[in-house]
Amino acid sequence: MWNQDKVKEVIQSDKVVIFGKGSRFEPMCGFTAKAIRIMDQYLADYTVVNIFDDENIRPSLVAVSGWPTTPQLFINGELIGGSDIMEELAKTGELKNKLTAAKAL
Amino acid sequence: MMSTSQLKKLLEERFPGAQVAVRDMTGTSDHFDVEIVSPVFAGKSLVEQHKLVHQAVGAHLTTTIHALQIKTRVPAS
């Protein structure tokens, strides 16, 4: 059953976790697709949680992260942000730094 | 539904003196791209900056506004 504890558990379960609309290979929202496209440039092995898998995921996620929208990227359990922040960090090389620091690369 | 001018006005009220640009990304008045230039973002992480924008838009976000692409900048000193 999805609740805040499960969200926290999943966030800690992998170095890179993206919560979004749709699955990794069938994103159902442009911003989720963008987040996945950006992360795919860096690594192949990471977790994508489809908030449509269970109606409790989204409210639990929002309560945990304090971020109302998806997608949401977490690296080593830390909220990095949505696809716009990912794009910005990718441009400045900061995203690669965070992934390297998290030993995800 | 919200128009780009309504969202622009709302953001200008919440960020006094800021330069605000709003673009409707899909023509459906619910996916907006906003750029805000304000000194209030100085020294804050991107997440904190974007949270300020989320708070400014308040309950609209995920109701009348489905998606918000945000670009925040500090005015060039």
N, CA and C atoms of all chains as a GROMACS GRO file, in nm:
protein
  546
    1MET      N    1   0.088  -0.117   0.000
    1MET     CA    2   0.000   0.000   0.000
    1MET      C    3   0.092   0.123   0.000
    2TRP      N    4   0.063   0.214  -0.089
    2TRP     CA    5   0.148   0.335  -0.099
    2TRP      C    6   0.107   0.437   0.008
    3ASN      N    7   0.208   0.481   0.086
    3ASN     CA    8   0.187   0.590   0.181
    3ASN      C    9   0.320   0.665   0.193
    4GLN      N   10   0.328   0.760   0.285
    4GLN     CA   11   0.449   0.842   0.290
    4GLN      C   12   0.573   0.758   0.322
    5ASP      N   13   0.554   0.657   0.410
    5ASP     CA   14   0.670   0.574   0.446
    5ASP      C   15   0.722   0.499   0.323
    6LYS      N   16   0.627   0.449   0.244
    6LYS     CA   17   0.670   0.374   0.123
    6LYS      C   18   0.742   0.469   0.026
    7VAL      N   19   0.690   0.590   0.012
    7VAL     CA   20   0.755   0.687  -0.078
    7VAL      C   21   0.898   0.711  -0.030
    8LYS      N   22   0.914   0.731   0.101
    8LYS     CA   23   1.050   0.756   0.155
    8LYS      C   24   1.139   0.634   0.129
    9GLU      N   25   1.082   0.516   0.147
    9GLU     CA   26   1.158   0.392   0.126
    9GLU      C   27   1.204   0.383  -0.020
   10VAL      N   28   1.113   0.410  -0.113
   10VAL     CA   29   1.148   0.400  -0.256
   10VAL      C   30   1.252   0.505  -0.293
   11ILE      N   31   1.237   0.626  -0.235
   11ILE     CA   32   1.333   0.734  -0.265
   11ILE      C   33   1.474   0.692  -0.223
   12GLN      N   34   1.481   0.614  -0.113
   12GLN     CA   35   1.613   0.571  -0.064
   12GLN      C   36   1.660   0.441  -0.131
   13SER      N   37   1.570   0.378  -0.209
   13SER     CA   38   1.600   0.243  -0.261
   13SER      C   39   1.695   0.245  -0.380
   14ASP      N   40   1.713   0.362  -0.439
   14ASP     CA   41   1.802   0.367  -0.557
   14ASP      C   42   1.870   0.504  -0.559
   15LYS      N   43   1.985   0.509  -0.624
   15LYS     CA   44   2.058   0.637  -0.626
   15LYS      C   45   1.978   0.742  -0.702
   16VAL      N   46   1.911   0.696  -0.810
   16VAL     CA   47   1.834   0.791  -0.893
   16VAL      C   48   1.690   0.740  -0.903
   17VAL      N   49   1.595   0.820  -0.860
   17VAL     CA   50   1.453   0.782  -0.866
   17VAL      C   51   1.375   0.899  -0.927
   18ILE      N   52   1.295   0.867  -1.027
   18ILE     CA   53   1.207   0.968  -1.088
   18ILE      C   54   1.062   0.924  -1.069
   19PHE      N   55   0.982   1.011  -1.009
   19PHE     CA   56   0.837   0.988  -1.001
   19PHE      C   57   0.775   1.067  -1.116
   20GLY      N   58   0.694   1.001  -1.198
   20GLY     CA   59   0.636   1.072  -1.312
   20GLY      C   60   0.505   1.010  -1.356
   21LYS      N   61   0.451   1.072  -1.463
   21LYS     CA   62   0.324   1.022  -1.518
   21LYS      C   63   0.358   0.928  -1.632
   22GLY      N   64   0.328   0.799  -1.612
   22GLY     CA   65   0.360   0.700  -1.713
   22GLY      C   66   0.485   0.624  -1.673
   23SER      N   67   0.520   0.525  -1.752
   23SER     CA   68   0.636   0.442  -1.717
   23SER      C   69   0.759   0.492  -1.790
   24ARG      N   70   0.869   0.426  -1.760
   24ARG     CA   71   0.997   0.466  -1.818
   24ARG      C   72   0.991   0.467  -1.970
   25PHE      N   73   0.927   0.363  -2.026
   25PHE     CA   74   0.929   0.352  -2.172
   25PHE      C   75   0.798   0.397  -2.234
   26GLU      N   76   0.699   0.431  -2.148
   26GLU     CA   77   0.573   0.487  -2.201
   26GLU      C   78   0.532   0.605  -2.114
   27PRO      N   79   0.615   0.713  -2.118
   27PRO     CA   80   0.578   0.831  -2.041
   27PRO      C   81   0.448   0.890  -2.096
   28MET      N   82   0.363   0.940  -2.006
   28MET     CA   83   0.232   0.991  -2.053
   28MET      C   84   0.222   1.142  -2.036
   29CYS      N   85   0.340   1.205  -2.014
   29CYS     CA   86   0.336   1.351  -2.001
   29CYS      C   87   0.467   1.402  -2.057
   30GLY      N   88   0.459   1.516  -2.125
   30GLY     CA   89   0.577   1.571  -2.192
   30GLY      C   90   0.692   1.596  -2.096
   31PHE      N   91   0.655   1.645  -1.974
   31PHE     CA   92   0.763   1.680  -1.881
   31PHE      C   93   0.827   1.554  -1.825
   32THR      N   94   0.745   1.451  -1.803
   32THR     CA   95   0.802   1.324  -1.756
   32THR      C   96   0.893   1.266  -1.864
   33ALA      N   97   0.846   1.273  -1.988
   33ALA     CA   98   0.928   1.220  -2.099
   33ALA      C   99   1.061   1.296  -2.106
   34LYS      N  100   1.055   1.427  -2.084
   34LYS     CA  101   1.176   1.510  -2.089
   34LYS      C  102   1.273   1.470  -1.978
   35ALA      N  103   1.218   1.448  -1.858
   35ALA     CA  104   1.304   1.410  -1.745
   35ALA      C  105   1.375   1.278  -1.775
   36ILE      N  106   1.302   1.184  -1.832
   36ILE     CA  107   1.359   1.052  -1.864
   36ILE      C  108   1.463   1.066  -1.975
   37ARG      N  109   1.430   1.146  -2.075
   37ARG     CA  110   1.523   1.168  -2.187
   37ARG      C  111   1.655   1.226  -2.136
   38ILE      N  112   1.645   1.321  -2.043
   38ILE     CA  113   1.767   1.384  -1.989
   38ILE      C  114   1.848   1.280  -1.911
   39MET      N  115   1.780   1.205  -1.822
   39MET     CA  116   1.853   1.109  -1.739
   39MET      C  117   1.913   0.996  -1.823
   40ASP      N  118   1.843   0.959  -1.930
   40ASP     CA  119   1.895   0.852  -2.017
   40ASP      C  120   2.030   0.888  -2.078
   41GLN      N  121   2.058   1.018  -2.086
   41GLN     CA  122   2.188   1.059  -2.142
   41GLN      C  123   2.303   1.023  -2.047
   42TYR      N  124   2.269   1.005  -1.918
   42TYR     CA  125   2.374   0.982  -1.819
   42TYR      C  126   2.384   0.836  -1.778
   43LEU      N  127   2.268   0.775  -1.755
   43LEU     CA  128   2.272   0.635  -1.714
   43LEU      C  129   2.147   0.560  -1.757
   44ALA      N  130   2.164   0.427  -1.764
   44ALA     CA  131   2.055   0.344  -1.813
   44ALA      C  132   1.978   0.284  -1.696
   45ASP      N  133   2.048   0.266  -1.584
   45ASP     CA  134   1.987   0.191  -1.475
   45ASP      C  135   1.940   0.284  -1.364
   46TYR      N  136   1.812   0.317  -1.363
   46TYR     CA  137   1.757   0.398  -1.253
   46TYR      C  138   1.609   0.365  -1.240
   47THR      N  139   1.549   0.414  -1.133
   47THR     CA  140   1.410   0.378  -1.102
   47THR      C  141   1.312   0.486  -1.150
   48VAL      N  142   1.206   0.443  -1.217
   48VAL     CA  143   1.098   0.536  -1.254
   48VAL      C  144   0.970   0.483  -1.191
   49VAL      N  145   0.905   0.565  -1.111
   49VAL     CA  146   0.778   0.525  -1.048
   49VAL      C  147   0.665   0.594  -1.122
   50ASN      N  148   0.569   0.517  -1.168
   50ASN     CA  149   0.454   0.572  -1.239
   50ASN      C  150   0.345   0.607  -1.138
   51ILE      N  151   0.317   0.737  -1.120
   51ILE     CA  152   0.222   0.774  -1.015
   51ILE      C  153   0.082   0.722  -1.047
   52PHE      N  154   0.060   0.681  -1.170
   52PHE     CA  155  -0.073   0.628  -1.204
   52PHE      C  156  -0.089   0.481  -1.161
   53ASP      N  157   0.021   0.420  -1.114
   53ASP     CA  158   0.010   0.281  -1.070
   53ASP      C  159  -0.081   0.267  -0.948
   54ASP      N  160  -0.089   0.375  -0.867
   54ASP     CA  161  -0.170   0.369  -0.745
   54ASP      C  162  -0.209   0.511  -0.709
   55GLU      N  163  -0.335   0.534  -0.681
   55GLU     CA  164  -0.381   0.672  -0.657
   55GLU      C  165  -0.321   0.735  -0.530
   56ASN      N  166  -0.263   0.649  -0.443
   56ASN     CA  167  -0.205   0.704  -0.320
   56ASN      C  168  -0.064   0.758  -0.340
   57ILE      N  169  -0.004   0.722  -0.454
   57ILE     CA  170   0.136   0.762  -0.472
   57ILE      C  171   0.150   0.915  -0.472
   58ARG      N  172   0.070   0.981  -0.558
   58ARG     CA  173   0.088   1.126  -0.574
   58ARG      C  174   0.070   1.204  -0.443
   59PRO      N  175  -0.044   1.184  -0.369
   59PRO     CA  176  -0.057   1.262  -0.244
   59PRO      C  177   0.052   1.231  -0.144
   60SER      N  178   0.096   1.105  -0.139
   60SER     CA  179   0.203   1.069  -0.044
   60SER      C  180   0.333   1.137  -0.085
   61LEU      N  181   0.360   1.135  -0.216
   61LEU     CA  182   0.484   1.197  -0.268
   61LEU      C  183   0.485   1.347  -0.238
   62VAL      N  184   0.373   1.413  -0.265
   62VAL     CA  185   0.365   1.558  -0.246
   62VAL      C  186   0.384   1.592  -0.097
   63ALA      N  187   0.329   1.506  -0.011
   63ALA     CA  188   0.342   1.531   0.134
   63ALA      C  189   0.489   1.515   0.176
   64VAL      N  190   0.558   1.419   0.115
   64VAL     CA  191   0.698   1.393   0.153
   64VAL      C  192   0.790   1.501   0.098
   65SER      N  193   0.771   1.536  -0.031
   65SER     CA  194   0.868   1.626  -0.096
   65SER      C  195   0.832   1.773  -0.085
   66GLY      N  196   0.702   1.799  -0.061
   66GLY     CA  197   0.658   1.940  -0.058
   66GLY      C  198   0.660   2.001  -0.197
   67TRP      N  199   0.660   1.915  -0.300
   67TRP     CA  200   0.665   1.960  -0.440
   67TRP      C  201   0.536   1.914  -0.506
   68PRO      N  202   0.453   2.010  -0.556
   68PRO     CA  203   0.318   1.970  -0.597
   68PRO      C  204   0.308   1.901  -0.731
   69THR      N  205   0.414   1.911  -0.815
   69THR     CA  206   0.396   1.858  -0.952
   69THR      C  207   0.487   1.740  -0.978
   70THR      N  208   0.463   1.673  -1.089
   70THR     CA  209   0.558   1.570  -1.135
   70THR      C  210   0.606   1.614  -1.273
   71PRO      N  211   0.722   1.566  -1.321
   71PRO     CA  212   0.806   1.466  -1.256
   71PRO      C  213   0.886   1.526  -1.142
   72GLN      N  214   0.934   1.434  -1.056
   72GLN     CA  215   1.024   1.473  -0.948
   72GLN      C  216   1.144   1.380  -0.952
   73LEU      N  217   1.262   1.442  -0.951
   73LEU     CA  218   1.386   1.363  -0.952
   73LEU      C  219   1.448   1.366  -0.812
   74PHE      N  220   1.491   1.248  -0.767
   74PHE     CA  221   1.565   1.237  -0.642
   74PHE      C  222   1.699   1.171  -0.673
   75ILE      N  223   1.807   1.227  -0.619
   75ILE     CA  224   1.939   1.164  -0.629
   75ILE      C  225   1.987   1.142  -0.486
   76ASN      N  226   2.015   1.013  -0.455
   76ASN     CA  227   2.055   0.979  -0.317
   76ASN      C  228   1.955   1.030  -0.215
   77GLY      N  229   1.826   1.023  -0.252
   77GLY     CA  230   1.722   1.062  -0.157
   77GLY      C  231   1.695   1.210  -0.150
   78GLU      N  232   1.772   1.290  -0.227
   78GLU     CA  233   1.753   1.436  -0.220
   78GLU      C  234   1.668   1.485  -0.337
   79LEU      N  235   1.567   1.568  -0.307
   79LEU     CA  236   1.485   1.623  -0.415
   79LEU      C  237   1.568   1.719  -0.499
   80ILE      N  238   1.579   1.690  -0.629
   80ILE     CA  239   1.654   1.777  -0.718
   80ILE      C  240   1.558   1.874  -0.788
   81GLY      N  241   1.442   1.821  -0.826
   81GLY     CA  242   1.340   1.908  -0.885
   81GLY      C  243   1.271   1.844  -1.003
   82GLY      N  244   1.209   1.930  -1.085
   82GLY     CA  245   1.135   1.881  -1.201
   82GLY      C  246   1.220   1.885  -1.327
   83SER      N  247   1.155   1.870  -1.441
   83SER     CA  248   1.229   1.858  -1.568
   83SER      C  249   1.296   1.991  -1.606
   84ASP      N  250   1.238   2.102  -1.563
   84ASP     CA  251   1.301   2.230  -1.597
   84ASP      C  252   1.432   2.248  -1.521
   85ILE      N  253   1.432   2.206  -1.394
   85ILE     CA  254   1.557   2.214  -1.316
   85ILE      C  255   1.658   2.113  -1.372
   86MET      N  256   1.610   1.995  -1.408
   86MET     CA  257   1.701   1.895  -1.464
   86MET      C  258   1.769   1.948  -1.589
   87GLU      N  259   1.690   2.016  -1.673
   87GLU     CA  260   1.745   2.070  -1.799
   87GLU      C  261   1.851   2.175  -1.768
   88GLU      N  262   1.821   2.260  -1.672
   88GLU     CA  263   1.916   2.366  -1.635
   88GLU      C  264   2.045   2.308  -1.580
   89LEU      N  265   2.030   2.209  -1.489
   89LEU     CA  266   2.148   2.146  -1.427
   89LEU      C  267   2.229   2.069  -1.531
   90ALA      N  268   2.159   2.012  -1.629
   90ALA     CA  269   2.230   1.938  -1.735
   90ALA      C  270   2.315   2.036  -1.816
   91LYS      N  271   2.258   2.153  -1.842
   91LYS     CA  272   2.331   2.254  -1.923
   91LYS      C  273   2.457   2.300  -1.852
   92THR      N  274   2.447   2.316  -1.718
   92THR     CA  275   2.563   2.372  -1.646
   92THR      C  276   2.661   2.261  -1.606
   93GLY      N  277   2.624   2.134  -1.630
   93GLY     CA  278   2.711   2.023  -1.590
   93GLY      C  279   2.691   1.984  -1.444
   94GLU      N  280   2.602   2.058  -1.376
   94GLU     CA  281   2.577   2.033  -1.233
   94GLU      C  282   2.510   1.897  -1.213
   95LEU      N  283   2.427   1.856  -1.308
   95LEU     CA  284   2.358   1.728  -1.294
   95LEU      C  285   2.459   1.614  -1.295
   96LYS      N  286   2.557   1.625  -1.386
   96LYS     CA  287   2.661   1.521  -1.392
   96LYS      C  288   2.739   1.518  -1.261
   97ASN      N  289   2.768   1.636  -1.206
   97ASN     CA  290   2.840   1.642  -1.078
   97ASN      C  291   2.763   1.571  -0.968
   98LYS      N  292   2.631   1.598  -0.964
   98LYS     CA  293   2.549   1.537  -0.858
   98LYS      C  294   2.546   1.384  -0.876
   99LEU      N  295   2.537   1.338  -1.000
   99LEU     CA  296   2.532   1.194  -1.026
   99LEU      C  297   2.666   1.129  -0.991
  100THR      N  298   2.773   1.200  -1.023
  100THR     CA  299   2.907   1.147  -0.992
  100THR      C  300   2.927   1.142  -0.840
  101ALA      N  301   2.884   1.253  -0.774
  101ALA     CA  302   2.900   1.258  -0.627
  101ALA      C  303   2.820   1.146  -0.562
  102ALA      N  304   2.707   1.111  -0.625
  102ALA     CA  305   2.621   1.005  -0.567
  102ALA      C  306   2.668   0.866  -0.610
  103LYS      N  307   2.781   0.863  -0.683
  103LYS     CA  308   2.837   0.736  -0.735
  103LYS      C  309   2.736   0.661  -0.821
  104ALA      N  310   2.649   0.741  -0.890
  104ALA     CA  311   2.554   0.677  -0.982
  104ALA      C  312   2.619   0.660  -1.118
  105LEU      N  313   2.728   0.732  -1.138
  105LEU     CA  314   2.799   0.719  -1.268
  105LEU      C  315   2.926   0.639  -1.246
  106MET      N  316  -0.964   2.763  -1.588
  106MET     CA  317  -0.876   2.813  -1.697
  106MET      C  318  -0.819   2.948  -1.655
  107MET      N  319  -0.702   2.969  -1.700
  107MET     CA  320  -0.636   3.096  -1.664
  107MET      C  321  -0.567   3.149  -1.790
  108SER      N  322  -0.570   3.278  -1.810
  108SER     CA  323  -0.504   3.331  -1.930
  108SER      C  324  -0.361   3.368  -1.895
  109THR      N  325  -0.279   3.383  -1.998
  109THR     CA  326  -0.139   3.419  -1.973
  109THR      C  327  -0.134   3.555  -1.901
  110SER      N  328  -0.224   3.646  -1.939
  110SER     CA  329  -0.218   3.779  -1.874
  110SER      C  330  -0.258   3.770  -1.728
  111GLN      N  331  -0.355   3.681  -1.698
  111GLN     CA  332  -0.394   3.665  -1.556
  111GLN      C  333  -0.278   3.609  -1.475
  112LEU      N  334  -0.210   3.509  -1.532
  112LEU     CA  335  -0.098   3.448  -1.459
  112LEU      C  336   0.015   3.549  -1.444
  113LYS      N  337   0.038   3.625  -1.550
  113LYS     CA  338   0.144   3.729  -1.545
  113LYS      C  339   0.113   3.828  -1.433
  114LYS      N  340  -0.013   3.870  -1.427
  114LYS     CA  341  -0.053   3.970  -1.325
  114LYS      C  342  -0.033   3.911  -1.186
  115LEU      N  343  -0.076   3.785  -1.170
  115LEU     CA  344  -0.064   3.720  -1.040
  115LEU      C  345   0.082   3.714  -0.996
  116LEU      N  346   0.170   3.677  -1.088
  116LEU     CA  347   0.312   3.665  -1.054
  116LEU      C  348   0.373   3.802  -1.025
  117GLU      N  349   0.328   3.903  -1.100
  117GLU     CA  350   0.381   4.039  -1.076
  117GLU      C  351   0.340   4.089  -0.938
  118GLU      N  352   0.220   4.048  -0.896
  118GLU     CA  353   0.174   4.089  -0.761
  118GLU      C  354   0.257   4.017  -0.653
  119ARG      N  355   0.286   3.888  -0.679
  119ARG     CA  356   0.356   3.810  -0.576
  119ARG      C  357   0.505   3.840  -0.576
  120PHE      N  358   0.558   3.886  -0.689
  120PHE     CA  359   0.700   3.920  -0.696
  120PHE      C  360   0.712   4.067  -0.738
  121PRO      N  361   0.682   4.160  -0.642
  121PRO     CA  362   0.682   4.303  -0.677
  121PRO      C  363   0.814   4.345  -0.742
  122GLY      N  364   0.802   4.416  -0.852
  122GLY     CA  365   0.921   4.470  -0.917
  122GLY      C  366   0.992   4.371  -1.007
  123ALA      N  367   0.938   4.248  -1.013
  123ALA     CA  368   1.006   4.146  -1.095
  123ALA      C  369   0.970   4.164  -1.242
  124GLN      N  370   1.059   4.114  -1.329
  124GLN     CA  371   1.026   4.105  -1.471
  124GLN      C  372   0.966   3.966  -1.492
  125VAL      N  373   0.843   3.964  -1.544
  125VAL     CA  374   0.772   3.836  -1.560
  125VAL      C  375   0.736   3.815  -1.706
  126ALA      N  376   0.765   3.694  -1.757
  126ALA     CA  377   0.721   3.658  -1.892
  126ALA      C  378   0.645   3.526  -1.881
  127VAL      N  379   0.530   3.520  -1.945
  127VAL     CA  380   0.447   3.398  -1.939
  127VAL      C  381   0.414   3.354  -2.080
  128ARG      N  382   0.430   3.224  -2.107
  128ARG     CA  383   0.396   3.172  -2.240
  128ARG      C  384   0.308   3.049  -2.225
  129ASP      N  385   0.201   3.045  -2.303
  129ASP     CA  386   0.113   2.926  -2.302
  129ASP      C  387   0.181   2.821  -2.390
  130MET      N  388   0.218   2.709  -2.330
  130MET     CA  389   0.299   2.610  -2.403
  130MET      C  390   0.218   2.527  -2.501
  131THR      N  391   0.089   2.510  -2.472
  131THR     CA  392   0.013   2.417  -2.555
  131THR      C  393  -0.112   2.482  -2.616
  132GLY      N  394  -0.134   2.610  -2.583
  132GLY     CA  395  -0.254   2.674  -2.638
  132GLY      C  396  -0.381   2.632  -2.567
  133THR      N  397  -0.364   2.559  -2.454
  133THR     CA  398  -0.485   2.512  -2.384
  133THR      C  399  -0.501   2.584  -2.249
  134SER      N  400  -0.421   2.690  -2.229
  134SER     CA  401  -0.431   2.773  -2.107
  134SER      C  402  -0.416   2.692  -1.979
  135ASP      N  403  -0.335   2.588  -1.982
  135ASP     CA  404  -0.310   2.514  -1.856
  135ASP      C  405  -0.169   2.457  -1.849
  136HIS      N  406  -0.089   2.479  -1.952
  136HIS     CA  407   0.054   2.443  -1.948
  136HIS      C  408   0.132   2.570  -1.978
  137PHE      N  409   0.193   2.626  -1.875
  137PHE     CA  410   0.260   2.756  -1.894
  137PHE      C  411   0.410   2.746  -1.872
  138ASP      N  412   0.481   2.828  -1.949
  138ASP     CA  413   0.625   2.844  -1.933
  138ASP      C  414   0.642   2.986  -1.878
  139VAL      N  415   0.701   2.996  -1.758
  139VAL     CA  416   0.716   3.130  -1.700
  139VAL      C  417   0.863   3.161  -1.672
  140GLU      N  418   0.900   3.286  -1.695
  140GLU     CA  419   1.035   3.330  -1.660
  140GLU      C  420   1.021   3.450  -1.568
  141ILE      N  421   1.090   3.444  -1.454
  141ILE     CA  422   1.079   3.551  -1.355
  141ILE      C  423   1.219   3.599  -1.317
  142VAL      N  424   1.239   3.728  -1.331
  142VAL     CA  425   1.369   3.787  -1.296
  142VAL      C  426   1.345   3.873  -1.172
  143SER      N  427   1.404   3.831  -1.060
  143SER     CA  428   1.381   3.906  -0.935
  143SER      C  429   1.498   3.883  -0.839
  144PRO      N  430   1.534   3.986  -0.763
  144PRO     CA  431   1.642   3.970  -0.666
  144PRO      C  432   1.608   3.873  -0.554
  145VAL      N  433   1.479   3.840  -0.541
  145VAL     CA  434   1.438   3.752  -0.431
  145VAL      C  435   1.498   3.612  -0.445
  146PHE      N  436   1.543   3.576  -0.566
  146PHE     CA  437   1.599   3.441  -0.588
  146PHE      C  438   1.746   3.432  -0.550
  147ALA      N  439   1.806   3.545  -0.522
  147ALA     CA  440   1.952   3.546  -0.497
  147ALA      C  441   1.986   3.453  -0.383
  148GLY      N  442   2.092   3.373  -0.401
  148GLY     CA  443   2.145   3.289  -0.294
  148GLY      C  444   2.060   3.168  -0.261
  149LYS      N  445   1.956   3.142  -0.341
  149LYS     CA  446   1.869   3.027  -0.312
  149LYS      C  447   1.898   2.914  -0.411
  150SER      N  448   1.877   2.791  -0.366
  150SER     CA  449   1.894   2.678  -0.459
  150SER      C  450   1.778   2.681  -0.559
  151LEU      N  451   1.798   2.608  -0.670
  151LEU     CA  452   1.692   2.604  -0.772
  151LEU      C  453   1.561   2.551  -0.712
  152VAL      N  454   1.573   2.450  -0.627
  152VAL     CA  455   1.452   2.394  -0.566
  152VAL      C  456   1.381   2.501  -0.483
  153GLU      N  457   1.458   2.576  -0.405
  153GLU     CA  458   1.397   2.681  -0.322
  153GLU      C  459   1.336   2.790  -0.410
  154GLN      N  460   1.404   2.825  -0.517
  154GLN     CA  461   1.351   2.929  -0.606
  154GLN      C  462   1.218   2.881  -0.666
  155HIS      N  463   1.219   2.759  -0.713
  155HIS     CA  464   1.096   2.709  -0.776
  155HIS      C  465   0.984   2.694  -0.674
  156LYS      N  466   1.020   2.658  -0.549
  156LYS     CA  467   0.915   2.648  -0.445
  156LYS      C  468   0.849   2.783  -0.421
  157LEU      N  469   0.929   2.893  -0.431
  157LEU     CA  470   0.870   3.026  -0.415
  157LEU      C  471   0.763   3.050  -0.522
  158VAL      N  472   0.793   3.001  -0.642
  158VAL     CA  473   0.698   3.021  -0.753
  158VAL      C  474   0.575   2.932  -0.730
  159HIS      N  475   0.600   2.810  -0.684
  159HIS     CA  476   0.485   2.723  -0.654
  159HIS      C  477   0.394   2.790  -0.550
  160GLN      N  478   0.457   2.843  -0.444
  160GLN     CA  479   0.376   2.907  -0.338
  160GLN      C  480   0.298   3.026  -0.394
  161ALA      N  481   0.364   3.102  -0.484
  161ALA     CA  482   0.298   3.222  -0.540
  161ALA      C  483   0.175   3.180  -0.621
  162VAL      N  484   0.185   3.068  -0.692
  162VAL     CA  485   0.074   3.024  -0.777
  162VAL      C  486  -0.031   2.951  -0.693
  163GLY      N  487   0.016   2.900  -0.580
  163GLY     CA  488  -0.076   2.842  -0.483
  163GLY      C  489  -0.160   2.727  -0.538
  164ALA      N  490  -0.287   2.730  -0.500
  164ALA     CA  491  -0.375   2.617  -0.528
  164ALA      C  492  -0.401   2.601  -0.678
  165HIS      N  493  -0.369   2.705  -0.757
  165HIS     CA  494  -0.391   2.692  -0.902
  165HIS      C  495  -0.310   2.575  -0.959
  166LEU      N  496  -0.192   2.555  -0.895
  166LEU     CA  497  -0.102   2.454  -0.951
  166LEU      C  498  -0.159   2.315  -0.928
  167THR      N  499  -0.173   2.245  -1.039
  167THR     CA  500  -0.234   2.114  -1.056
  167THR      C  501  -0.388   2.121  -1.060
  168THR      N  502  -0.446   2.241  -1.049
  168THR     CA  503  -0.593   2.248  -1.071
  168THR      C  504  -0.614   2.324  -1.203
  169THR      N  505  -0.619   2.459  -1.196
  169THR     CA  506  -0.639   2.532  -1.322
  169THR      C  507  -0.511   2.526  -1.406
  170ILE      N  508  -0.397   2.514  -1.335
  170ILE     CA  509  -0.270   2.506  -1.410
  170ILE      C  510  -0.219   2.361  -1.398
  171HIS      N  511  -0.212   2.290  -1.508
  171HIS     CA  512  -0.168   2.150  -1.501
  171HIS      C  513  -0.017   2.139  -1.491
  172ALA      N  514   0.051   2.228  -1.563
  172ALA     CA  515   0.197   2.216  -1.564
  172ALA      C  516   0.261   2.352  -1.577
  173LEU      N  517   0.372   2.366  -1.507
  173LEU     CA  518   0.439   2.496  -1.505
  173LEU      C  519   0.588   2.472  -1.527
  174GLN      N  520   0.638   2.526  -1.636
  174GLN     CA  521   0.782   2.518  -1.659
  174GLN      C  522   0.840   2.650  -1.612
  175ILE      N  523   0.936   2.644  -1.524
  175ILE     CA  524   0.982   2.766  -1.453
  175ILE      C  525   1.127   2.796  -1.485
  176LYS      N  526   1.154   2.924  -1.513
  176LYS     CA  527   1.293   2.970  -1.529
  176LYS      C  528   1.304   3.092  -1.437
  177THR      N  529   1.392   3.081  -1.336
  177THR     CA  530   1.409   3.194  -1.245
  177THR      C  531   1.548   3.253  -1.265
  178ARG      N  532   1.558   3.384  -1.258
  178ARG     CA  533   1.691   3.449  -1.270
  178ARG      C  534   1.699   3.568  -1.177
  179VAL      N  535   1.818   3.600  -1.138
  179VAL     CA  536   1.842   3.722  -1.059
  179VAL      C  537   1.881   3.831  -1.159
  180PRO      N  538   1.832   3.952  -1.141
  180PRO     CA  539   1.867   4.058  -1.237
  180PRO      C  540   2.018   4.077  -1.245
  181ALA      N  541   2.068   4.100  -1.364
  181ALA     CA  542   2.212   4.122  -1.380
  181ALA      C  543   2.250   4.246  -1.300
  182SER      N  544   2.350   4.228  -1.213
  182SER     CA  545   2.384   4.344  -1.126
  182SER      C  546   2.470   4.443  -1.204
   0.00000   0.00000   0.00000
